[in-house]
Amino acid sequence: MKAPAIKRNSSVKSEGGFTILEIVIALVIMMIVGLAAVGGFVFAIRYNSTASDRAASMAIAQSALETLRGLPFTDAGLAAATTATTVSDGAGRTYTLTTTITDTVVSGKTTLKQLVVKVAPVNANAMSTTTNGYYGSVMLFTERCNPKVGTNIH
């Protein structure tokens, strides 16, 4: 058997490849897809950051509310007032804790206390704010009734 002879006179036109125009078009398409992916990464980073703030805010709010629930109904710590304090979590982030206690008085007796605890991160960046506050903020609400028999009857 005789091996086929290789033509030495082969033309360059028979070699396949990409032109500069095809490469530029492919790069533009890849750039558009890449920019869309970057937008997704920015959203994910912001969402994870605010989720962390929300989780810490919820823990602080629940702790404050449980402390208020543990006080006797007539305790001075449950006096009708609004207080604001700054607290921090274990990671060093600071939060504003606002507690509002409102009394409902019927026939001269305090029969019901409404407890509202709001926690919002301090120094939240512009990406984390909305018209209603911060993405990481939390508000908890509860009511306490006077435990003495007959005080809630009108």
C-alpha atoms as one frame of an Amber mdcrd trajectory, in Angstrom:
protein
   0.000   0.000   0.000   1.132   3.316  -0.927   0.526   6.304   1.411  -1.371
   9.201  -0.119   0.813  12.082  -1.112   0.377  15.416   0.631  -0.100  18.328
  -1.662   2.462  21.004  -1.026   0.446  23.510  -2.949  -2.501  23.671  -0.509
  -4.357  26.927  -0.375  -4.640  29.078   2.800  -8.321  29.619   2.024  -9.097
  26.019   2.863  -8.059  26.532   6.507 -11.080  27.303   8.754 -11.029  30.019
  11.454 -12.834  32.999  12.886 -12.683  36.468  11.439 -12.059  39.555  13.565
 -15.702  40.591  13.120 -16.975  37.260  14.462 -14.665  37.510  17.471 -15.793
  41.078  18.254 -19.459  40.086  18.032 -18.872  37.099  20.335 -17.048  39.299
  22.865 -19.876  41.866  22.861 -22.423  39.104  23.526 -20.254  37.699  26.330
 -19.905  41.195  27.824 -23.690  41.708  27.881 -24.219  38.339  29.590 -21.405
  39.124  32.038 -22.907  42.492  32.967 -26.258  40.833  33.639 -24.516  38.354
  35.937 -22.776  41.207  37.791 -26.196  42.753  38.497 -27.290  39.473  40.031
 -24.192  39.375  42.236 -24.799  42.941  43.447 -28.386  42.051  44.338 -27.251
  38.917  46.201 -24.637  40.828  48.202 -27.161  43.506  49.189 -29.793  40.920
  50.072 -27.374  38.920  52.235 -26.214  42.056  54.035 -29.736  43.205  54.834
 -30.769  39.663  55.804 -27.967  39.691  58.354 -29.183  43.061  59.679 -32.752
  41.738  59.836 -31.701  38.640  61.756 -29.729  40.686  64.290 -32.591  43.217
  64.581 -35.067  40.419  65.219 -32.878  38.887  67.932 -32.472  42.270  69.670
 -36.218  43.031  69.402 -37.254  39.624  70.723 -34.853  39.911  73.640 -36.177
  43.377  74.548 -39.798  42.249  74.225 -39.235  39.163  76.379 -37.631  41.364
  79.024 -40.746  43.571  79.036 -43.039  40.546  79.141 -41.192  39.246  82.184
 -41.887  42.388  84.234 -44.915  42.526  86.520 -47.855  44.503  85.075 -47.444
  47.309  87.634 -43.630  47.550  87.362 -42.134  50.994  86.689 -40.371  49.533
  83.631 -43.792  49.236  81.987 -44.745  52.893  82.482 -46.301  54.556  79.439
 -43.415  56.165  77.553 -41.238  56.046  74.468 -37.549  55.305  74.909 -34.764
  55.042  72.347 -31.396  53.432  73.019 -28.463  52.307  70.932 -27.421  48.669
  71.222 -24.891  46.537  69.366 -24.790  42.919  68.324 -21.908  40.503  68.698
 -20.449  41.587  65.333 -20.099  45.213  66.442 -22.967  46.646  64.338 -25.085
  49.236  66.152 -28.873  49.373  66.166 -31.444  51.840  67.451 -33.896  50.185
  69.827 -37.122  52.168  70.281 -39.665  50.962  72.834 -43.136  52.496  73.024
 -45.511  51.565  75.837 -49.096  52.840  75.729 -51.648  52.392  78.507 -55.372
  51.917  77.975 -57.253  53.299  80.966 -60.869  52.293  81.624 -62.766  53.729
  84.634 -59.538  55.077  86.087 -57.769  51.724  85.936 -54.989  50.676  83.565
 -56.413  47.599  81.916 -54.185  47.121  78.877 -50.621  47.932  77.896 -49.524
  47.974  74.278 -45.825  47.259  73.783 -44.121  48.180  70.504 -40.434  47.429
  69.974 -38.678  48.778  66.857 -35.087  47.990  65.947 -33.281  49.581  62.993
 -29.628  49.386  61.974 -27.550  52.520  62.417 -25.307  53.629  59.530 -27.258
  51.704  56.918 -26.007  52.485  53.450 -28.131  54.067  50.733 -28.708  50.680
  49.082 -30.456  49.411  52.231 -32.969  52.226  52.663 -36.546  52.441  51.483
 -39.215  55.104  51.872 -40.498  53.262  54.964 -37.149  52.707  56.644 -34.400
  50.148  56.382 -34.567  46.666  54.954 -32.929  45.402  58.143 -35.436  46.999
  60.527 -37.960  45.060  62.604 -41.067  46.034  64.584 -42.698  43.720  67.140
 -46.038  44.411  68.809 -47.789  42.806  71.759 -50.438  43.637  74.355 -50.553
  42.835  78.056 -53.722  42.672  80.062 -53.989  43.471  83.772 -53.887  40.114
  85.570 -56.067  41.201  88.511 -59.561  39.730  88.430 -62.228  42.292  87.664
 -59.930  45.077  86.452 -60.786  44.452  82.793 -64.552  44.464  83.227 -66.116
  47.726  82.098
